[in-house]
Amino acid sequence: MSNYVTENGLLKLREQLKEIKSKMKATSQKIKEAREMGDLSENAEYHEAKNEQSYLMSKESELEQKIKNAQIISKECKTDSIQVGCVVEIEDDGEPMSYQIVGSDEADPTEGRISVDSPIGSALVGHKKGDTVKVKTPAGVSSCKVIGIR
């Protein structure tokens, strides 16, 4: 499964992975020190460190997968149809709105970036200027008109 990211988004994922690997080294040291305390059955420090290690390993695997499957979003958007990376201007109930279609990791609706996996993002992809798009949301079906693509 593709993970759509900007170049900056990919850098952030790599930084997060580096940070996780650093934390894993520290956690391994905590486990070693806790083992040296003796009886592991009632060693809270040991169990806490093992839980942390498990979480970090899961996070590391998740980030490695996202980086492996990263598909860089082009800075240039073809304006003939909506695709990931485009800024889309829509009209919803007469109200103009503008969104950039991005991958899940970079989505932030308060900043005007919506995920390609969101109901509105997935509904808009492939449509052209002038199209009326039906969007299925938890609140029901609504429609919006594409007024611009850049």
VOMAR-422177 format. One record per atom (N, C-alpha, C): residue number from 1; residue in three letters; y, x, z. Coordinates in steps of 0.02 Angstrom, whole numbers, plus 32768, in hexadecimal, padded with zeros to 4 digits. Atoms other than C-alpha are relative to their C-alpha. Layout:
# residues N
+-----+-----+------+------+------+
:   i :  aa :    y :    x :    z :
+-----+-----+------+------+------+
: NUM : ALA :    Y :    X :    Z :
...
+-----+-----+------+------+------+
***
This chain:
# residues 150
+-----+-----+------+------+------+
:   i :  aa :    y :    x :    z :
+-----+-----+------+------+------+
:   1 : MET : 7FC5 : 802A : 8000 :
:   1 : MET : 8000 : 8000 : 8000 :
:   1 : MET : 803E : 802C : 8000 :
:   2 : SER : 7FC3 : 7FD8 : 8005 :
:   2 : SER : 80A8 : 8047 : 7FCD :
:   2 : SER : 802E : 7FF4 : 803C :
:   3 : ASN : 7FCE : 8004 : 7FCB :
:   3 : ASN : 8129 : 806C : 8051 :
:   3 : ASN : 8043 : 8014 : 7FE0 :
:   4 : TYR : 7FC0 : 7FF2 : 8021 :
:   4 : TYR : 81D4 : 805C : 7FFF :
:   4 : TYR : 8032 : 801C : 8032 :
:   5 : VAL : 7FCE : 7FE0 : 7FD5 :
:   5 : VAL : 8253 : 80D3 : 804C :
:   5 : VAL : 8034 : 8024 : 7FD5 :
:   6 : THR : 7FCD : 7FD5 : 8020 :
:   6 : THR : 82F4 : 812A : 801E :
:   6 : THR : 7FEE : 8048 : 8012 :
:   7 : GLU : 800B : 7FBA : 7FEF :
:   7 : GLU : 82F8 : 81E7 : 8021 :
:   7 : GLU : 8011 : 800C : 804A :
:   8 : ASN : 7FEB : 7FFA : 7FBA :
:   8 : ASN : 8354 : 81DB : 80C7 :
:   8 : ASN : 7FCC : 7FE1 : 802F :
:   9 : GLY : 8034 : 8021 : 7FD8 :
:   9 : GLY : 82D0 : 8163 : 8109 :
:   9 : GLY : 7FC2 : 802B : 8007 :
:  10 : LEU : 803A : 7FD3 : 7FFE :
:  10 : LEU : 8245 : 81DE : 80DC :
:  10 : LEU : 800E : 803A : 802F :
:  11 : LEU : 7FEE : 7FCA : 7FD1 :
:  11 : LEU : 82A1 : 8268 : 8138 :
:  11 : LEU : 7FFA : 7FE9 : 8048 :
:  12 : LYS : 8005 : 801B : 7FBC :
:  12 : LYS : 82AC : 81F9 : 81D2 :
:  12 : LYS : 7FB7 : 7FF9 : 8015 :
:  13 : LEU : 8047 : 8005 : 7FF0 :
:  13 : LEU : 81F1 : 81D6 : 81CA :
:  13 : LEU : 7FE3 : 8044 : 8010 :
:  14 : ARG : 8019 : 7FBC : 7FF4 :
:  14 : ARG : 81CE : 8291 : 81C0 :
:  14 : ARG : 8019 : 801A : 8043 :
:  15 : GLU : 7FE5 : 7FEC : 7FBF :
:  15 : GLU : 8241 : 82B0 : 8255 :
:  15 : GLU : 7FDB : 7FDE : 8039 :
:  16 : GLN : 8026 : 8024 : 7FCC :
:  16 : GLN : 81E7 : 822A : 82B9 :
:  16 : GLN : 7FBB : 801E : 8009 :
:  17 : LEU : 8043 : 7FE2 : 7FFC :
:  17 : LEU : 813F : 8279 : 828F :
:  17 : LEU : 8004 : 8043 : 8024 :
:  18 : LYS : 7FF7 : 7FBF : 7FDF :
:  18 : LYS : 817E : 8324 : 82C5 :
:  18 : LYS : 8009 : 7FF6 : 804C :
:  19 : GLU : 7FF4 : 800F : 7FBA :
:  19 : GLU : 81BB : 82D9 : 836A :
:  19 : GLU : 7FBF : 7FEA : 8023 :
:  20 : ILE : 8040 : 8017 : 7FE4 :
:  20 : ILE : 8112 : 8282 : 8387 :
:  20 : ILE : 7FD2 : 803C : 800B :
:  21 : LYS : 802C : 7FC5 : 7FF9 :
:  21 : LYS : 80B5 : 8326 : 8369 :
:  21 : LYS : 8016 : 802B : 803A :
:  22 : SER : 7FE6 : 7FDB : 7FC7 :
:  22 : SER : 8126 : 837C : 83E6 :
:  22 : SER : 7FED : 7FDF : 8042 :
:  23 : LYS : 8013 : 8025 : 7FC3 :
:  23 : LYS : 8106 : 82F4 : 8467 :
:  23 : LYS : 7FB5 : 8006 : 800D :
:  24 : MET : 8048 : 7FFA : 7FF8 :
:  24 : MET : 804B : 8303 : 8447 :
:  24 : MET : 7FEE : 8043 : 8021 :
:  25 : LYS : 800D : 7FBF : 7FE0 :
:  25 : LYS : 804F : 83BC : 8476 :
:  25 : LYS : 800F : 7FFC : 804A :
:  26 : ALA : 7FED : 8006 : 7FB9 :
:  26 : ALA : 80A9 : 8392 : 8518 :
:  26 : ALA : 7FCD : 7FD4 : 8025 :
:  27 : THR : 8032 : 802C : 7FE1 :
:  27 : THR : 802C : 8306 : 853C :
:  27 : THR : 7FBE : 8024 : 800A :
:  28 : SER : 803D : 7FD8 : 7FF8 :
:  28 : SER : 7F99 : 837B : 851E :
:  28 : SER : 8005 : 802D : 803C :
:  29 : GLN : 7FF5 : 7FD4 : 7FC5 :
:  29 : GLN : 7FE4 : 83F0 : 859F :
:  29 : GLN : 7FFB : 7FD6 : 8040 :
:  30 : LYS : 8004 : 802C : 7FC5 :
:  30 : LYS : 7FF6 : 835E : 861A :
:  30 : LYS : 7FB7 : 7FF0 : 8010 :
:  31 : ILE : 8047 : 800F : 7FF6 :
:  31 : ILE : 7F3E : 8333 : 8600 :
:  31 : ILE : 7FDC : 803C : 801F :
:  32 : LYS : 801E : 7FC2 : 7FE6 :
:  32 : LYS : 7F0B : 83E7 : 861E :
:  32 : LYS : 8011 : 8009 : 804A :
:  33 : GLU : 7FEA : 7FF8 : 7FBA :
:  33 : GLU : 7F71 : 83EF : 86BF :
:  33 : GLU : 7FE0 : 7FCB : 802D :
:  34 : ALA : 801E : 8035 : 7FD8 :
:  34 : ALA : 7F2D : 8347 : 86FB :
:  34 : ALA : 7FB6 : 800D : 800C :
:  35 : ARG : 8047 : 7FEF : 7FF8 :
:  35 : ARG : 7E7A : 8381 : 86DD :
:  35 : ARG : 7FF6 : 8034 : 8038 :
:  36 : GLU : 8005 : 7FCB : 7FCE :
:  36 : GLU : 7E9A : 8417 : 874B :
:  36 : GLU : 8008 : 7FE6 : 8047 :
:  37 : MET : 7FF7 : 801E : 7FBE :
:  37 : MET : 7EC4 : 83A1 : 87DB :
:  37 : MET : 7FBE : 7FE9 : 801E :
:  38 : GLY : 8042 : 8013 : 7FE4 :
:  38 : GLY : 7E0C : 8375 : 87ED :
:  38 : GLY : 7FE8 : 7FBD : 7FE6 :
:  39 : ASP : 801F : 8041 : 800E :
:  39 : ASP : 7DBC : 82C8 : 87F3 :
:  39 : ASP : 802A : 7FD6 : 7FD0 :
:  40 : LEU : 7FDB : 8025 : 8034 :
:  40 : LEU : 7DEF : 826B : 8754 :
:  40 : LEU : 7FFC : 7FB4 : 800A :
:  41 : SER : 8009 : 8048 : 7FF8 :
:  41 : SER : 7DB2 : 81BF : 878D :
:  41 : SER : 803C : 7FDE : 8021 :
:  42 : GLU : 7FC6 : 801D : 7FDE :
:  42 : GLU : 7E4A : 81A4 : 87FC :
:  42 : GLU : 803F : 8029 : 7FF4 :
:  43 : ASN : 7FC8 : 7FD4 : 8011 :
:  43 : ASN : 7EC4 : 8218 : 87A6 :
:  43 : ASN : 8030 : 7FDA : 7FD2 :
:  44 : ALA : 7FD0 : 802A : 8026 :
:  44 : ALA : 7F57 : 81AB : 8770 :
:  44 : ALA : 8024 : 8028 : 7FCA :
:  45 : GLU : 7FDD : 7FD6 : 8031 :
:  45 : GLU : 7FAF : 823B : 8718 :
:  45 : GLU : 7FD5 : 800B : 7FC2 :
:  46 : TYR : 802E : 7FF5 : 8038 :
:  46 : TYR : 7F15 : 825C : 86AE :
:  46 : TYR : 7FFB : 7FC2 : 7FD4 :
:  47 : HIS : 8008 : 803E : 8026 :
:  47 : HIS : 7EFE : 81A6 : 867C :
:  47 : HIS : 8041 : 7FED : 7FDB :
:  48 : GLU : 7FC0 : 800D : 8020 :
:  48 : GLU : 7FB7 : 8192 : 8656 :
:  48 : GLU : 8009 : 802D : 7FC3 :
:  49 : ALA : 7FF9 : 7FD0 : 8038 :
:  49 : ALA : 7FB6 : 822E : 85E9 :
:  49 : ALA : 7FCF : 7FEF : 7FC8 :
:  50 : LYS : 8030 : 8013 : 8034 :
:  50 : LYS : 7F18 : 81F4 : 858E :
:  50 : LYS : 8018 : 7FC2 : 7FD9 :
:  51 : ASN : 7FE4 : 803B : 8022 :
:  51 : ASN : 7F69 : 814B : 856A :
:  51 : ASN : 8039 : 8014 : 7FD1 :
:  52 : GLU : 7FC8 : 7FE8 : 8029 :
:  52 : GLU : 8005 : 81A4 : 852A :
:  52 : GLU : 7FE5 : 8024 : 7FC2 :
:  53 : GLN : 801E : 7FDC : 8037 :
:  53 : GLN : 7F99 : 8215 : 84BF :
:  53 : GLN : 7FE4 : 7FD0 : 7FCB :
:  54 : SER : 801D : 8032 : 802D :
:  54 : SER : 7F3F : 817F : 8474 :
:  54 : SER : 8037 : 7FDE : 7FD7 :
:  55 : TYR : 7FC7 : 8020 : 8022 :
:  55 : TYR : 7FE5 : 812A : 844B :
:  55 : TYR : 801E : 802F : 7FCC :
:  56 : LEU : 7FE1 : 7FCF : 802D :
:  56 : LEU : 802C : 81C9 : 83FE :
:  56 : LEU : 7FD4 : 800D : 7FC3 :
:  57 : MET : 802E : 7FF5 : 8038 :
:  57 : MET : 7F90 : 81E4 : 8394 :
:  57 : MET : 8003 : 7FC6 : 7FCE :
:  58 : SER : 7FFA : 803C : 802A :
:  58 : SER : 7F9E : 8132 : 8353 :
:  58 : SER : 8041 : 8002 : 7FD8 :
:  59 : LYS : 7FBE : 7FFC : 8021 :
:  59 : LYS : 8057 : 8149 : 832C :
:  59 : LYS : 8000 : 8037 : 7FCB :
:  60 : GLU : 8004 : 7FC9 : 8030 :
:  60 : GLU : 8034 : 81F0 : 82D7 :
:  60 : GLU : 7FDB : 7FEA : 7FC1 :
:  61 : SER : 8027 : 8017 : 8039 :
:  61 : SER : 7FB0 : 81A1 : 8268 :
:  61 : SER : 8028 : 7FCE : 7FD5 :
:  62 : GLU : 7FD7 : 8032 : 8023 :
:  62 : GLU : 8024 : 8110 : 823C :
:  62 : GLU : 8037 : 8022 : 7FD7 :
:  63 : LEU : 7FCA : 7FDD : 8023 :
:  63 : LEU : 80B4 : 8186 : 820E :
:  63 : LEU : 7FE5 : 8029 : 7FC5 :
:  64 : GLU : 801E : 7FD9 : 8036 :
:  64 : GLU : 8042 : 81F7 : 81A7 :
:  64 : GLU : 7FEF : 7FD2 : 7FC5 :
:  65 : GLN : 8010 : 8030 : 8035 :
:  65 : GLN : 8007 : 815D : 8145 :
:  65 : GLN : 803F : 7FEB : 7FDC :
:  66 : LYS : 7FC1 : 8016 : 801F :
:  66 : LYS : 80BA : 8123 : 8127 :
:  66 : LYS : 801C : 8037 : 7FD3 :
:  67 : ILE : 7FE6 : 7FC8 : 8028 :
:  67 : ILE : 80EC : 81D0 : 80E9 :
:  67 : ILE : 7FD4 : 800A : 7FC2 :
:  68 : LYS : 802F : 7FF8 : 8038 :
:  68 : LYS : 8050 : 81DF : 807C :
:  68 : LYS : 800C : 7FCB : 7FCA :
:  69 : ASN : 7FF7 : 8038 : 802F :
:  69 : ASN : 8073 : 8135 : 802D :
:  69 : ASN : 8048 : 7FF3 : 7FED :
:  70 : ALA : 7FB8 : 800A : 800D :
:  70 : ALA : 812F : 814D : 8020 :
:  70 : ALA : 800E : 7FFF : 7FB5 :
:  71 : GLN : 7FE8 : 8005 : 8045 :
:  71 : GLN : 817B : 8116 : 7F7C :
:  71 : GLN : 804C : 7FFF : 8005 :
:  72 : ILE : 7FB8 : 7FF9 : 7FFB :
:  72 : ILE : 822E : 8151 : 7F6D :
:  72 : ILE : 8023 : 7FCC : 7FD5 :
:  73 : ILE : 7FD8 : 8031 : 8023 :
:  73 : ILE : 82A9 : 80C9 : 7F3F :
:  73 : ILE : 8034 : 8025 : 7FD6 :
:  74 : SER : 7FCF : 7FE1 : 802D :
:  74 : SER : 8311 : 80FD : 7EA8 :
:  74 : SER : 8047 : 7FED : 8014 :
:  75 : LYS : 7FBA : 800E : 7FF1 :
:  75 : LYS : 83CB : 810C : 7EC5 :
:  75 : LYS : 801F : 7FD5 : 7FCA :
:  76 : GLU : 7FE7 : 8027 : 8039 :
:  76 : GLU : 83E6 : 80BE : 7E1B :
:  76 : GLU : 7FD8 : 7FBF : 7FFC :
:  77 : CYS : 8020 : 8041 : 8004 :
:  77 : CYS : 83C0 : 8005 : 7E12 :
:  77 : CYS : 800A : 7FE3 : 7FBA :
:  78 : LYS : 7FFA : 8022 : 8040 :
:  78 : LYS : 8399 : 7FB3 : 7D6C :
:  78 : LYS : 8017 : 7FBA : 800F :
:  79 : THR : 7FE1 : 8040 : 7FEF :
:  79 : THR : 8405 : 7F19 : 7D6D :
:  79 : THR : 7FE5 : 7FC4 : 7FD8 :
:  80 : ASP : 801B : 8038 : 8025 :
:  80 : ASP : 839A : 7EB0 : 7CF8 :
:  80 : ASP : 7FD5 : 7FD2 : 802C :
:  81 : SER : 8025 : 802A : 7FD1 :
:  81 : SER : 832B : 7E74 : 7D88 :
:  81 : SER : 7FFF : 8021 : 8044 :
:  82 : ILE : 7FFE : 7FE8 : 7FBB :
:  82 : ILE : 8322 : 7E85 : 7E44 :
:  82 : ILE : 7FC1 : 8029 : 800F :
:  83 : GLN : 8037 : 7FD5 : 7FEB :
:  83 : GLN : 82B7 : 7F13 : 7E86 :
:  83 : GLN : 8013 : 8022 : 8042 :
:  84 : VAL : 7FF2 : 7FDD : 7FC1 :
:  84 : VAL : 82A7 : 7F7A : 7F24 :
:  84 : VAL : 8036 : 8034 : 7FF3 :
:  85 : GLY : 7FC8 : 7FD2 : 8006 :
:  85 : GLY : 8347 : 7FDD : 7F3C :
:  85 : GLY : 8040 : 7FDF : 7FE8 :
:  86 : CYS : 7FC5 : 8024 : 801A :
:  86 : CYS : 83BA : 7F60 : 7EE7 :
:  86 : CYS : 8027 : 7FDE : 8037 :
:  87 : VAL : 7FD5 : 802B : 7FD6 :
:  87 : VAL : 844D : 7F0E : 7F3C :
:  87 : VAL : 8006 : 7FBE : 7FDA :
:  88 : VAL : 8002 : 8042 : 801F :
:  88 : VAL : 8441 : 7E54 : 7F19 :
:  88 : VAL : 8035 : 7FD4 : 801F :
:  89 : GLU : 7FCE : 8030 : 7FE8 :
:  89 : GLU : 84CE : 7DD8 : 7F24 :
:  89 : GLU : 7FE4 : 7FBB : 7FF1 :
:  90 : ILE : 801B : 8044 : 8008 :
:  90 : ILE : 8491 : 7D27 : 7F42 :
:  90 : ILE : 8032 : 7FCE : 801C :
:  91 : GLU : 7FD9 : 8037 : 7FE5 :
:  91 : GLU : 84DF : 7C80 : 7F66 :
:  91 : GLU : 7FCF : 7FD0 : 8020 :
:  92 : ASP : 802D : 802B : 7FDA :
:  92 : ASP : 8489 : 7C1B : 7FED :
:  92 : ASP : 802A : 7FC8 : 801F :
:  93 : ASP : 7FD7 : 803A : 7FEA :
:  93 : ASP : 84D0 : 7B6C : 800B :
:  93 : ASP : 804A : 800C : 7FF6 :
:  94 : GLY : 7FBA : 7FF4 : 8010 :
:  94 : GLY : 8571 : 7BA2 : 7FB7 :
:  94 : GLY : 801E : 803D : 8021 :
:  95 : GLU : 7FE7 : 7FC6 : 7FDB :
:  95 : GLU : 8582 : 7C3A : 8028 :
:  95 : GLU : 7FE6 : 8041 : 7FDF :
:  96 : PRO : 8017 : 7FC1 : 801F :
:  96 : PRO : 857F : 7CE6 : 7FD1 :
:  96 : PRO : 7FE6 : 8030 : 8035 :
:  97 : MET : 801E : 7FCE : 7FD5 :
:  97 : MET : 8510 : 7D6A : 8021 :
:  97 : MET : 7FEB : 803B : 7FD6 :
:  98 : SER : 8014 : 7FC3 : 8024 :
:  98 : SER : 84E3 : 7E1C : 7FF3 :
:  98 : SER : 7FCC : 8025 : 802A :
:  99 : TYR : 8036 : 7FDC : 7FDE :
:  99 : TYR : 8441 : 7E77 : 801F :
:  99 : TYR : 7FE7 : 8039 : 7FD4 :
: 100 : GLN : 8025 : 7FCD : 8024 :
: 100 : GLN : 83EE : 7F19 : 7FF0 :
: 100 : GLN : 7FB6 : 7FF5 : 8010 :
: 101 : ILE : 8048 : 8008 : 7FF6 :
: 101 : ILE : 8332 : 7F08 : 7FD7 :
: 101 : ILE : 7FE3 : 8045 : 800E :
: 102 : VAL : 801B : 7FC0 : 7FEA :
: 102 : VAL : 82DC : 7F95 : 8036 :
: 102 : VAL : 7FB9 : 7FF8 : 801A :
: 103 : GLY : 8042 : 8002 : 7FE1 :
: 103 : GLY : 8233 : 7FC2 : 8081 :
: 103 : GLY : 8006 : 7FEA : 8049 :
: 104 : SER : 8001 : 801B : 7FBB :
: 104 : SER : 8200 : 7F80 : 812C :
: 104 : SER : 801F : 802F : 8033 :
: 105 : ASP : 7FE7 : 7FD0 : 7FCF :
: 105 : ASP : 822C : 8020 : 8189 :
: 105 : ASP : 804C : 8004 : 8003 :
: 106 : GLU : 7FB7 : 7FF9 : 8002 :
: 106 : GLU : 82E2 : 801A : 8154 :
: 106 : GLU : 8025 : 7FBD : 8003 :
: 107 : ALA : 7FE1 : 8042 : 7FFE :
: 107 : ALA : 8301 : 7F5F : 815F :
: 107 : ALA : 802A : 7FF7 : 803F :
: 108 : ASP : 7FD2 : 8010 : 7FC9 :
: 108 : ASP : 8394 : 7F2B : 81CC :
: 108 : ASP : 802F : 7FCA : 7FE7 :
: 109 : PRO : 7FD7 : 8037 : 801A :
: 109 : PRO : 83D9 : 7E7F : 81A3 :
: 109 : PRO : 8049 : 8002 : 8017 :
: 110 : THR : 7FBB : 7FFD : 7FE8 :
: 110 : THR : 8474 : 7E9E : 820D :
: 110 : THR : 802A : 8031 : 7FD7 :
: 111 : GLU : 7FDF : 7FCF : 802B :
: 111 : GLU : 849D : 7F2E : 8196 :
: 111 : GLU : 7FFA : 7FED : 7FB6 :
: 112 : GLY : 8007 : 8017 : 8046 :
: 112 : GLY : 8475 : 7EC8 : 80F9 :
: 112 : GLY : 7FC5 : 801D : 7FDC :
: 113 : ARG : 803D : 7FE5 : 801F :
: 113 : ARG : 83CB : 7F1A : 80DA :
: 113 : ARG : 7FC5 : 7FD5 : 8015 :
: 114 : ILE : 803A : 802A : 7FF1 :
: 114 : ILE : 8336 : 7EA5 : 80CC :
: 114 : ILE : 7FC1 : 801E : 7FE1 :
: 115 : SER : 8040 : 7FE4 : 8017 :
: 115 : SER : 827F : 7ED3 : 80B7 :
: 115 : SER : 7FE7 : 7FDC : 7FC2 :
: 116 : VAL : 8021 : 801C : 803B :
: 116 : VAL : 8227 : 7EBA : 8013 :
: 116 : VAL : 7FC6 : 7FD4 : 8016 :
: 117 : ASP : 8037 : 8028 : 7FE6 :
: 117 : ASP : 819D : 7E6F : 8080 :
: 117 : ASP : 8016 : 7FC0 : 8023 :
: 118 : SER : 7FE7 : 803C : 7FDF :
: 118 : SER : 820E : 7DEB : 80CE :
: 118 : SER : 7FFD : 7FC5 : 7FCF :
: 119 : PRO : 8003 : 803A : 802D :
: 119 : PRO : 820A : 7D39 : 808A :
: 119 : PRO : 8036 : 8002 : 7FC9 :
: 120 : ILE : 7FCB : 8000 : 8033 :
: 120 : ILE : 82B3 : 7D4A : 8032 :
: 120 : ILE : 7FFA : 803D : 7FD3 :
: 121 : GLY : 8007 : 7FC4 : 8028 :
: 121 : GLY : 8295 : 7DFD : 7FF9 :
: 121 : GLY : 7FCA : 7FFA : 7FCB :
: 122 : SER : 8037 : 8007 : 8030 :
: 122 : SER : 81ED : 7DD8 : 7FAA :
: 122 : SER : 800E : 7FC9 : 7FCD :
: 123 : ALA : 7FF0 : 8035 : 8030 :
: 123 : ALA : 822F : 7D38 : 7F5B :
: 123 : ALA : 8032 : 8017 : 7FCB :
: 124 : LEU : 7FCC : 7FEA : 802E :
: 124 : LEU : 82C4 : 7D91 : 7F0B :
: 124 : LEU : 7FE6 : 8033 : 7FCC :
: 125 : VAL : 8017 : 7FCA : 802D :
: 125 : VAL : 8264 : 7E24 : 7EBD :
: 125 : VAL : 7FE6 : 7FE2 : 7FBE :
: 126 : GLY : 8014 : 8015 : 8043 :
: 126 : GLY : 824F : 7E0E : 7E01 :
: 126 : GLY : 802F : 7FCD : 7FE0 :
: 127 : HIS : 7FD2 : 8032 : 801C :
: 127 : HIS : 82D7 : 7D8B : 7DEC :
: 127 : HIS : 803D : 8020 : 7FE1 :
: 128 : LYS : 7FC6 : 7FE7 : 8025 :
: 128 : LYS : 8371 : 7D9D : 7D80 :
: 128 : LYS : 8040 : 7FDB : 8016 :
: 129 : LYS : 7FBF : 8020 : 7FF3 :
: 129 : LYS : 842A : 7D75 : 7D8F :
: 129 : LYS : 7FFF : 7FBA : 7FE2 :
: 130 : GLY : 7FFE : 8045 : 8017 :
: 130 : GLY : 8442 : 7CB9 : 7D81 :
: 130 : GLY : 7FC4 : 7FD7 : 8016 :
: 131 : ASP : 803C : 8024 : 7FEA :
: 131 : ASP : 8394 : 7C8D : 7DC1 :
: 131 : ASP : 800C : 7FDD : 8043 :
: 132 : THR : 8002 : 8022 : 7FBF :
: 132 : THR : 837E : 7C0F : 7E4C :
: 132 : THR : 7FBB : 800F : 801D :
: 133 : VAL : 803E : 7FE8 : 7FE0 :
: 133 : VAL : 82FB : 7C50 : 7EC5 :
: 133 : VAL : 7FEF : 7FD4 : 803C :
: 134 : LYS : 8018 : 8026 : 7FC6 :
: 134 : LYS : 8294 : 7BE7 : 7F3D :
: 134 : LYS : 7FE2 : 8032 : 8032 :
: 135 : VAL : 8016 : 7FD3 : 7FCB :
: 135 : VAL : 8274 : 7C3F : 7FE3 :
: 135 : VAL : 7FDC : 7FD8 : 8035 :
: 136 : LYS : 8026 : 8020 : 7FCB :
: 136 : LYS : 81EA : 7C09 : 805A :
: 136 : LYS : 800B : 8026 : 8041 :
: 137 : THR : 7FF4 : 7FE2 : 7FBE :
: 137 : THR : 821D : 7C2A : 810E :
: 137 : THR : 7FDD : 7FD5 : 8034 :
: 138 : PRO : 801E : 8029 : 7FCB :
: 138 : PRO : 81D8 : 7BEF : 81B4 :
: 138 : PRO : 8024 : 7FBD : 800A :
: 139 : ALA : 7FD8 : 803D : 7FF8 :
: 139 : ALA : 8265 : 7B6E : 81B5 :
: 139 : ALA : 7FF7 : 7FD0 : 7FC5 :
: 140 : GLY : 800A : 802A : 803B :
: 140 : GLY : 822E : 7B29 : 810C :
: 140 : GLY : 8014 : 8024 : 7FC0 :
: 141 : VAL : 7FEE : 7FE3 : 8041 :
: 141 : VAL : 8256 : 7B46 : 8055 :
: 141 : VAL : 804B : 7FF7 : 7FF5 :
: 142 : SER : 7FBA : 8004 : 8013 :
: 142 : SER : 8308 : 7B6F : 8024 :
: 142 : SER : 8009 : 8022 : 7FBD :
: 143 : SER : 7FF5 : 7FDF : 8041 :
: 143 : SER : 8355 : 7BA9 : 7F82 :
: 143 : SER : 8044 : 8023 : 8001 :
: 144 : CYS : 7FC1 : 7FDB : 8007 :
: 144 : CYS : 83DB : 7C25 : 7F53 :
: 144 : CYS : 8007 : 8014 : 7FB7 :
: 145 : LYS : 7FF3 : 7FED : 8045 :
: 145 : LYS : 842C : 7C5B : 7EB1 :
: 145 : LYS : 8014 : 804A : 7FFE :
: 146 : VAL : 7FF0 : 7FB9 : 8009 :
: 146 : VAL : 8432 : 7D11 : 7E78 :
: 146 : VAL : 8041 : 8003 : 7FD8 :
: 147 : ILE : 7FC0 : 7FFC : 8023 :
: 147 : ILE : 84E8 : 7D35 : 7E4B :
: 147 : ILE : 8011 : 8048 : 7FEA :
: 148 : GLY : 7FF4 : 7FBB : 8016 :
: 148 : GLY : 84DF : 7DF2 : 7E37 :
: 148 : GLY : 7FCA : 8030 : 8018 :
: 149 : ILE : 8030 : 7FCB : 7FEF :
: 149 : ILE : 846F : 7E8C : 7E38 :
: 149 : ILE : 8023 : 8041 : 7FF3 :
: 150 : ARG : 7FE3 : 7FBD : 800B :
: 150 : ARG : 84AF : 7F3C : 7E51 :
: 150 : ARG : 7FD7 : 8035 : 8024 :
+-----+-----+------+------+------+
***
